[in-house]
Amino acid sequence: MTAGKFRLALFDLDHTLLPIDSDYAWGVFTADIGWTDPHAFRKKNDEFFSHYQAGTLDIHEYVRFATAAVREQGAARAAAAHARFMREVIQPNLKPDAMALVRRHQAAGDTAVIVTATNEFVTQPIAQAFGVTELIAVGLARGPDGWINGEIRGVPSFREGKVTRVSEWLHERNLDWDSVEITFYSDSANDLPLLEKANHPVATNPDPRLRALASQRDWRILDLFPSTT
């Protein structure tokens, strides 16, 4: 580590700190509780997930789809359902090794930030469950009634957008890339733009493309969830 620099530990969320995709799991959960037609929703959700894995996802189209049921149900019912989702789906997937990784960085004095392409409605409570107060997620725009309207607020934290959003986060704190030392954990080749900006990229439970690139570039490879790789 470089002396005198502000140290950041950035973490992707899905398949990095969690062994599941929280966005996909939330969609399945809402279908299971009757908010959507299960067959139609799962088919479309699977299509979007395939595009994500292939690096061809239209994030704006996906967010409109993913938030449709929440928008229809309203804030109170959505919050109650998310609390149940946390109990039934997320809590069993808060794995000790992932929690310990975050705690080690925090104990060392690093500022932990979760940087995810999943929207803030789904991920804010998950970040809190990890004990992480700093979250960079896809922001959700709100309509005149104060409720989310299906559009994205600002730059989505997806692919190159993660670099933009981290830059904004740094600027808000009078920091820049030269004044920080960044360790970034991610499973996905979608995160190559930010991995390449980090001082210490860590391919974590990496997908096949990222695992191959990490091996070629001599990046650290960390398997927190060996069964998912």
C-alpha positions in Angstrom: 0.0 0.0 0.0 1.1 3.6 -0.7 1.7 5.7 2.3 -0.3 8.9 2.6 -3.1 8.0 0.2 -6.8 7.7 1.0 -7.5 4.0 0.7 -10.7 2.7 -0.8 -12.0 -0.8 -1.0 -14.6 -1.0 -3.7 -16.8 -4.1 -4.0 -19.2 -5.2 -6.7 -22.2 -6.9 -5.2 -23.8 -9.7 -7.2 -21.6 -12.8 -7.4 -18.9 -10.9 -5.7 -20.0 -10.3 -2.1 -23.2 -12.3 -2.7 -23.2 -15.8 -4.3 -26.4 -14.8 -6.1 -27.6 -11.9 -8.4 -29.8 -9.8 -6.1 -31.5 -8.0 -9.0 -32.4 -11.3 -10.7 -33.4 -12.8 -7.3 -35.7 -9.8 -6.5 -37.4 -10.3 -9.9 -38.0 -14.0 -9.1 -39.2 -13.1 -5.7 -41.8 -10.6 -6.9 -43.1 -13.2 -9.4 -43.3 -15.8 -6.6 -45.4 -13.5 -4.4 -47.8 -12.9 -7.3 -46.8 -9.4 -8.4 -46.2 -10.6 -12.0 -47.1 -13.4 -14.3 -44.4 -16.0 -13.3 -43.8 -17.5 -16.7 -43.8 -14.3 -18.7 -41.6 -12.5 -16.1 -39.1 -15.3 -15.7 -38.7 -15.6 -19.5 -38.0 -11.9 -19.9 -35.9 -11.7 -16.8 -33.8 -14.6 -18.1 -33.3 -12.8 -21.4 -32.1 -9.6 -19.7 -29.7 -11.7 -17.5 -28.3 -13.4 -20.6 -27.6 -9.9 -22.1 -25.9 -8.9 -18.9 -23.6 -11.9 -19.0 -22.9 -11.2 -22.6 -22.2 -7.5 -22.0 -25.0 -6.4 -24.3 -27.6 -5.3 -21.7 -29.6 -2.1 -22.3 -29.6 -0.9 -18.7 -32.4 1.7 -19.3 -34.7 -0.9 -20.8 -33.9 -3.3 -18.0 -34.6 -0.9 -15.2 -38.0 0.0 -16.7 -38.8 -3.7 -16.7 -37.3 -4.5 -13.3 -39.1 -1.7 -11.5 -42.5 -2.1 -13.1 -44.0 -4.3 -10.4 -42.6 -2.1 -7.6 -44.0 1.1 -9.3 -47.4 -0.5 -9.5 -47.4 -1.7 -5.9 -46.4 1.6 -4.3 -43.9 2.5 -1.7 -45.4 0.9 1.4 -46.1 -2.5 -0.1 -42.7 -2.4 -1.9 -40.9 -1.7 1.4 -42.7 -4.5 3.2 -41.9 -7.0 0.3 -38.3 -6.0 0.3 -38.0 -6.6 4.1 -39.4 -10.1 3.5 -36.9 -10.5 0.6 -34.1 -9.6 2.9 -35.2 -12.2 5.4 -35.9 -15.1 3.0 -33.4 -14.6 0.2 -30.6 -12.2 1.2 -29.9 -13.2 4.8 -29.2 -16.9 3.9 -26.7 -15.6 1.3 -24.7 -13.3 3.5 -21.7 -15.6 3.6 -19.1 -15.4 6.4 -16.1 -15.2 4.0 -17.6 -12.2 2.2 -18.5 -10.5 5.5 -15.0 -11.1 6.8 -13.5 -9.6 3.6 -15.4 -6.3 4.1 -14.5 -6.3 7.8 -10.8 -6.8 7.2 -10.7 -3.7 5.0 -12.7 -1.6 7.4 -10.5 -2.7 10.3 -7.4 -1.7 8.3 -8.9 1.8 7.9 -10.0 1.5 4.3 -13.3 3.2 3.3 -15.6 0.4 1.9 -17.9 1.3 -1.0 -20.3 -1.1 -2.8 -20.4 -0.2 -6.5 -23.2 -2.1 -8.3 -25.2 -2.1 -11.5 -28.2 -3.1 -9.5 -30.6 -0.3 -8.5 -30.6 1.5 -5.2 -34.0 0.2 -4.1 -32.8 -3.4 -4.2 -29.3 -2.8 -2.9 -29.5 -0.1 -0.1 -30.7 -2.6 2.5 -28.2 -5.2 1.3 -25.3 -2.7 1.7 -26.5 -2.0 5.2 -26.5 -5.7 6.0 -22.9 -5.8 5.1 -22.2 -2.8 7.3 -21.3 -0.6 4.3 -22.7 2.9 4.4 -21.3 4.1 1.1 -23.3 2.7 -1.9 -22.9 3.6 -5.6 -25.9 1.9 -7.3 -28.1 2.7 -10.3 -30.1 5.7 -9.2 -33.9 5.7 -9.7 -35.6 8.9 -10.9 -38.9 9.9 -9.2 -42.0 11.4 -10.5 -44.1 14.3 -9.2 -45.7 12.0 -6.6 -42.3 11.2 -5.2 -42.3 7.5 -6.2 -39.9 5.9 -8.7 -41.0 6.3 -12.3 -38.9 3.7 -14.1 -36.2 6.0 -15.4 -32.6 6.2 -14.3 -31.3 9.2 -12.3 -27.9 10.3 -13.5 -25.3 8.0 -15.0 -26.0 4.3 -14.4 -23.3 2.5 -12.5 -22.8 0.0 -15.2 -19.7 -0.9 -17.3 -17.9 2.5 -18.0 -20.5 4.2 -15.9 -19.0 2.7 -12.8 -15.8 4.7 -13.5 -17.9 7.9 -14.0 -19.8 7.4 -10.8 -16.7 6.7 -8.7 -15.2 9.8 -10.2 -18.2 11.8 -9.1 -18.0 10.2 -5.6 -14.3 11.2 -5.4 -15.0 14.8 -6.6 -17.7 15.2 -4.0 -15.1 14.5 -1.3 -12.3 16.7 -2.9 -10.4 13.6 -4.0 -9.2 12.4 -7.4 -7.8 9.2 -8.8 -4.2 10.3 -8.0 -5.0 10.9 -4.3 -6.5 7.5 -3.6 -5.4 3.9 -3.6 -8.1 1.6 -4.8 -8.7 -2.1 -4.4 -11.6 -3.3 -6.4 -13.3 -6.7 -6.2 -15.5 -7.9 -9.0 -16.6 -11.1 -10.6 -17.6 -9.7 -14.0 -15.8 -8.8 -17.2 -18.5 -6.0 -17.4 -16.4 -4.3 -14.7 -13.2 -4.2 -16.7 -13.2 -0.4 -17.0 -13.1 0.0 -13.2 -10.8 -2.9 -12.7 -8.3 -1.3 -15.0 -8.5 2.0 -13.1 -7.9 0.3 -9.7 -4.5 0.0 -8.2 -5.3 -3.5 -7.0 -7.9 -5.3 -9.2 -9.1 -8.5 -7.6 -11.0 -10.9 -9.8 -13.5 -12.3 -7.3 -15.4 -15.5 -8.1 -14.7 -14.4 -11.7 -16.7 -15.3 -14.8 -14.7 -17.3 -17.4 -13.7 -14.2 -19.4 -12.5 -12.3 -16.4 -10.7 -15.3 -15.0 -8.7 -15.7 -18.2 -7.9 -12.0 -18.4 -6.9 -11.9 -14.7 -4.5 -14.8 -15.3 -3.0 -13.1 -18.3 -2.5 -9.8 -16.5 -1.4 -11.4 -13.2 -4.2 -10.0 -11.2 -5.1 -11.5 -7.9 -7.9 -14.1 -8.2 -10.1 -14.7 -5.1 -12.7 -17.5 -4.9 -15.1 -16.7 -2.0 -17.7 -19.0 -3.4 -15.9 -21.8 -5.3 -19.1 -23.7 -6.1 -20.4 -20.8 -8.3 -17.3 -20.5 -10.5 
